[in-house]
Amino acid sequence: MDWSLGLTRRLADCFDDARHPVFVEHFLPELLAQRIYTEALGYEDLNDHQSLRRDPLLATACGKEDPLGTERPFHPGAPLAAPATLNRLARSNNKQTRCHKLPHDPQKIEAPLLRLGARCLPKHASEIVVDLDAMGHRLHGLQEGRHFNAYYDDYVYLPLYAFVGDIPLWAQLRTAAHGAAHGAAAALEKLGAALRQRCKTPRIIVRGDSGFCVEELMSWCEAHGVYYCLGLGKNSVLLEKTHSALAAARARHCLTGVATRVFTEFEYETVRSWSRPRRAIAKAEVSAQGDNPRFLVTNLPA
């Protein structure tokens, strides 16, 4: 799969190798393959490579010509890189020493991963629905950048994800010091360019919960011809505008005894945070458990 996708070869082009070629035992594609393959196998810690470096099958998969390591003068029987070597690969951007000579360009790494994700979409798709999500990942230590999140009642990271169906196009590690929509507009700008390059003229619809209902994201979509459908948190103004629909739903529920939904729409604008009125849609739902009104805002045509 890696050979057909060219993942490690593309990623190797995003690194600068300043090592003296005479002393190089592990080339960049081999180092990246070793790290990526073991991650896929469930070995997350670099310490695991102290024993994995002696695995001949893994060495063969990484392209080593001597998978048993019999020709290595200093570490016979260990054909792959040690944990310290892989650590220097990961940390070379943050250190200026004679040992850290493999810096990488984060923007260059981002581009091929996004292209590979977009390649999974059909070329002639006329409509693409991008689902945004911010999922809290609990931390079990004193990780750098940890932040307490009241919703999860714990210390978490809050990565940003973007999916088209079951295809992951974007996974951005973030701390929980910001809201769900932090950086989402910048991510959508890159996603939109990649999607239009793949599908030429698709209609792009962005979906998300109320955490993404912010002025920056909606304004970007409106300025770039992208449709959005975002959850809208309940408040007294929205409930007042839905009063008639809720009354009709209650009446139907009394007559039928089953859960009833009535939809209505209206223009809505916040007092300070929004720059203009926007189309809001309300679902007035009444069931045996009581009223359950829900709201969303969209620029989809009526």
N, C-alpha and C positions, 0 to 999 in steps of 0.2 A: 504493500500500500504506500509506504513512504517513497519507494522508488518511482511509482507511477505518479504520485502527487508532487514529488520534488520538494517536500517540506523542509527537510534538513539542508538540502542544497540551497534553497532560497534563503533560509535563515543564515547560512554560513556567509552569504554575500552581504549580510547586514553587520558583520563584524570586521574589525581591522586587526590583522595578526602582525604584531611588531616583534615576534620572537625570531631569534636567529635560527634559520632553517636547519643548521647542522645539529642543533640540540633538541629539535622537535621530535618527540616520540608519538604524540597524539595530535592528529590534524583536526582542524575545526569541525568538519562534518562528522568525524568520529566522536568527538566530545559531545556535540549536540545530539547525535543519535543515541549515545549512551545515556544521557540525561533524560531525553524525551521517552525512549523506550521503557526505561525503568519506572518513570512516572506512570506510564500507561499500565505497567504491570503491578502498580500499587506500592512501589517503594518510594516514599516521599522524602525520606531523610537522606542527606548526603552520607551519613555514617554507614548506611547500608552498602555503600560501594566498597567498603573495606573488604567485604567478602564477594560482592558481585563482580568486582574487577577480575576475579579468577574464573568466572563462568565462561566456558568455551563457546556455548551456544549464543550467549549475548555478544561475545566478541565476534563471532561469525556474522551475526545480524548487523553489527556496527561496521562491518567491512574490513575487519582485521585480517591481514594475510597470514598471520601466525596466531591462530585462536588459542593455542595452548601456551603461548608466551615462552616457548623453549629458547628462542633466540635473544631474549632480553638479558643483557649482561648484569643489570643491577637488581631487577625484580623478576627473576625467572618464575614462570608459572602465573604471572599476573599481566595478561595482555592489555588490560584496559586501565583507564586513568584512576588515580587515587582520589579520595574525597577532597583533599587539599587542592588538587588541580582543578576539579570541578567548581570548588568554591572560588578560586581565582577567576575562573571564567565568568561566574555570576557577579563578582564584585569589582571587576576591573574598571567600571565606570566611576566608582566611588573612591578609588585609591590611586595615588601616584607613587608607585614603587617600581623597582626593577623586576619584581615578580609579576606585576599585574600589567600584562601587555596585550590583552584581548578586549579592548573597548568595543561597545556596540552602539548603534544609533536606534533609539526606541521608535522613532517615526518610520524608519526603514523596516523594522520588525513588524510594526502594525499593518503596513500596506500589504505584504504578501498573505498574512493571515486573513485579512478582510477579503482579498481577491479569491482565496481558496474557498471561503464561505460562500461568496456570491456565485462561484462556479457551480454550486450545488442546485441553484435555482434554474428553472426552465428558461431558455433564451427568449421565448416568445410570450412570456407571461404578460398579460394585460393589466393585472392588478396584483399588488404586493402588499400584504398586511404585516407591519412590523410591530411586534409586541414588546413594550418596554417593561422591565421589572427591576426592582431593587430588593434583593433578598439578604436578610441579615444572617451572617455566619458567626455563631458564637465562638468566642476565644477561650482557650483553657490555659492561659498563661499570661505573662506580662509582655505581650507582643507590642512592637513599636507602632504607635498611632492608634492604639485601642481607645474606644470611646463608649461610654454608657448610653444605651438606647432604651428609652422608657417603654416602647412598644414590645421589645423582646425581653425587657427586664433583665438585661445582662450586658456585658461588654462584647461588642461585635465589630466586625467589618461590614460594610454595606456596598457590595459590588453592584455595578450597573450591568444588566444583561439586555440584549436585544435578540429576539428570535423571529424567524419567518417560518411559521408552522413549527416543525421540530428541528429546524436548522439553526444552530447558534451562530449569529453573525458578529456578536460583540460581547466581550466579557472583560470589564474594566474594574480592577481592584481599587476600592476607595475606603477611606475611614468613615465612621458613622458620625463624624463631626458636622456633616452637611446633610441637607434633605435629600429625598429620593431623586429629585430632578437635577441635582448638581452635576454639571458637565454633560447633560443629556442633549442639549442643543448642539454642542460641538461634536458629539458622537454622531448625531443624526446628519450633520453636514457631510461627514466622511461616508456614512452609510448610504446617503442619498446619491452621492457621486458614484460609488461602487455599484449600486443597484441600477442606475441609469446607464452606466457603461455596459453592464451585463444584458439588460433587457431593453435598452434604447428608449422606449416611450411608455413606461408603466405608470399606472395610477397608484401612487403610494399612499397608504393609510396607516397612521401611527395610532396605536392603542395603548392605554395605560390607566392606572388607577388614579385616585385623587392626588397622590403625591407628585404626579407629573403635571398637574393642572396649574402651571405657572405662566406668567406673562412672557418670559423669555422663550419658552418652548413654543407657545402658540403663535407668537409673533414671527418666529423663524419659519414655522410651517406656512403661515399665510404669505410670507414674502417669497417663498421658494416653491409655491405650487404643490405643497404637500397637505393632504387632508389629515385631520386628527379627530379622535373620538376618546375623550378623557373623562374619567370619573370626577364628580364634583361633590365636595363635602356638604352635608346638610347644614342649613342655618335657618333662622326665623323667616327671612325674606323668601327663600325658596319654598318653605313649607306654606307660607301664605299664598304664594302664586299657585300652589298645587291644591288649595283648599277645595275647589269645586270638583276636581278630578277625584280626590280622596272621598268626597261625599258620594259621588256616583259609584265608586268602587265599593263603598260600605253598603250602599243600597243593593247592588247586585249580589254582594256576598250574603246579605240577609235573605234574599229571594232564592238563591241557588244553594247556599251552604258550602260552596267550594271556593278555593282561592281565586280571587278576581284581580285583574290588572286593567288599569285605564291609563293611556298615554296622553300626554299633552306637551306642548312646547311653547316657548316664549323667549323674549330677549332678556338677557341678564348681564349686569355689569357690577363688579365690586366697587366699593367706595374709593379705594386707593390703588390697589395692586394691578388692576387691568387698565389698559389704555383705551378700550372701546367696548361697546356692548357686543355680545356674542350669542349665538343660538344655543339655548339650553333645552334639553329634553328631560321630562320627568316621567317616571313610572310610579303611578299610585297603586300599590299592591296591598290588598287586604286578605288575610287568611285567618285561620283559627287562632293563630298566635298573636294577631293584632295587625296594626298598620306597619307597612314596610316600604316607605317612599324612598326611591333612589333617583339620582340625578347624574347627568353627564352634559358636557359641553362639546360642540362639534362645529366644524365648518363644512361638513358634507352638505351638498345641495338638498333642498327640501324635496 
